[in-house]
Amino acid sequence: MIARKSAEVKALMKPRTPTDFVILGTLIPGERHGYEIMRFLESALEGAWRVSTSQLYVLLKRMEQEGLVVSRSEAQDIRPSKRVFHVTPLGRDAFEAWVNRPVPHVRDLRMEFICKLFFFRHLSLPGAMKLVLAQIDAIEALQERIRKHPKGEKDAFLNLLYGFKARNIECLLRWLKEEAATFADKYSS
C-alpha cells in the first residue's frame, strides 16, 4: 500500500502539459472514445484548445500507463473495436489540483486559464472566484516587478519591452477583474 501511494504521489507530481489536464477534464463527466474527445474539444471549447489526433492518442496512452486514465475495448457491429477511456481517481486528483492553480505565465492566460474557467462552468466545480482572485494576485505581483524596472533606461529596446509588458498586464488585470470575475461569480457553485 505504501509503494502504491508513493507511485500515486510521483504520478501526480510529474510535470505535465496543460493538454493532459484538458483531456482529463473532458473525461470527468464520463467515459469517451478518442473521436468523442476530439469532437468535444472542437465544439465545446470553440477552438480555444487544439489537439491533433495523433497527439491525443499519444497522450492517452501515456496517461493510461501512468494510471490517470483507464481504457477498455468496445466492440462495434461492422467497424473495428474502439478504445473507450475514463478518468481514474488519481487522474481526477491531478485535474483538480491543476484547475485550482493559477497559471504561471501571462502567455498562459489566453488558452490555459480560459480552459480552466470553462471547466469550472462545465463541471459545476466550486472555487472559480478563488482561482480568479489567485490569478489577479499573481499578475499583480508580476506588475510590481515590472514597475521596478528603471525608467529612462538607456536601452530603447528594453524601454519598449517593459512598456509593452506593463500595458499588457494592465489590460489583463482589467479583464480578470471585470470579465473573468463576473463569469466566476455567475458560475460559482
N, C-alpha and C positions, 0 to 999 in steps of 0.2 A: 504493500500500500504506500509506503514512504517513497519507494522508487517511482511509483506511478505519479504521485503528487509532484515529485521533483521534475519528472518529464513534462507534466502539465504546465508547471511554472516556467520551465525552459521554453516550451512552445509558445506560451503567452508573451514571454519577454523577447522572443526573436524579432529582429527588425522585419517589418512587413511593409508592403506598398499599400497606399490607400485603396488601390483596386481590390486587394484581398478583402478589405473591410466592406467595400461596396458590394462585392459578391456575397459576403456573409449576410449583409443586410437584406439582400433580395431573397435569401433563404429563410430568414427568421419567421415569416408568416407560414411557411410550409415548403414541402419539397418541390423541386422543379428540375427539369432536364435542361441541358445546356442551351438549346434553342429558346426555351421559355425565359431563361435568364437574359439572353441577348435581347429578346423582344421586350422584356420588361425594362431593361436599361435604356433602350431606344425610345420607348413610348413614355414611360413614367418620368424619366429624367430629362426628356426633351433635348437630348444632345449634350446635357451638362457633363456626361461621363461617357466616354467611348472605350470599348474593349473589342479587340479583334477576336474572331472566333478561335484562332489558334492560341492566342494569349489566354483566353478564357479557359480552354481545356488544359493548358499547361498549369495554370494557377489552381484549378480544381484538383488536378492530380496531386500537386504538391500539398495543397491544404488537406487532402484526404490522407496522405502519408503522415502528415503532422497531427492528425486527429481533430482537425477543425470541422471537417465535414465527413460524412459517410455517403456511400452510394450503393445502389442496388440496380440490378439489371431488370428491365421491364420489357416483357415480350410484346410484340405488336403482330397483328394478323398477317399483313403482307409486306411489312418492312422489317429491316433488321432490328434487333433489340436496342433499346436506348438506356443510357445510364441516368438514373434519377438521383439527385443529390439532396441531402438535408443537413442542416447545421447540427453540430453536437453541442452539449453543454459547454465544452471548452471553447468552441467557436463562438457561442453566444457570449461567453465571458469576454473573449477578445474583442468582439464587436462592441459590447457595452463600454469597455474601457476606452476604445477608440472614439466612439461617438460622443462621449462626455468630455473629451480632452480638446482644448483649443488648438488650432493649427499653429505650427511653429514659425511659419514664414508668411509674409504679406502675399506672396505669389500663390499660396495655398488657399487663400480665401475664395478665389474665383471658382474653383472646382470642388475642392475637398470640403471646405466649410459649408458651401451651399448644399452639398450632398448630405452632410450631417443634419442640417436643418430639414431637408427633405425627409430623412428617416425619422426624425422626431415626430413629424406630422404623420407620415405614412404608417408608422408602427405605434402611434399614440404613446410615445415614450415620455415620461416625466423629465423635467430638467432642462428644457430648451432655453429658458431665460437664464438659467445658471451658466450654461455654455456661452451664451451671447455676452453676459457680463464678464466672464473669464476672458473671452476673446478681446473685449474692449480693454480690459486691464493689460493684457499682453501687448496690444497695439499702442496703448498709451505709454507703456514702458519703452517701447521702441521709439516712439515720438520724442520722448525725453532724451534718449541717447542721441538722436539726430539733432535736436535743439542745441546740444552741447558742442556740435561741430563749430569751429571758429568761423565767425562771419568775416567776410572780406579776405578770405584765403587767397593767396597769390595765384593759385592754380584755378583758372577759369573753369576747367572741366569739373573739378571737384565741387565748385560752387554750383554749377549746373546740375550735377548729380544729386547733391544734397538738397537742392531746391526742388528737384523732381520728387525725391523721396518724401520730403516734407509735405508737398501738395497732395501727393498720392495718399499719404496717411491721413491727412485732413479729410479727404473725400471718403476714405474707408471708414473712419470713425463716425462721420455723419451718417453714412449708410447703416453701420452697425447700430447706432443709437436710435435712428428713426425707423428704418425699414426692417432690419433683422429683429430688433427688439419688439416691434409691433407684431411681426409674424410669430415670434416666440411666445408672446403674451397670448395671442389668439389660439395657438395650438398647444399650449402647455396643459398637461393633464392635471 
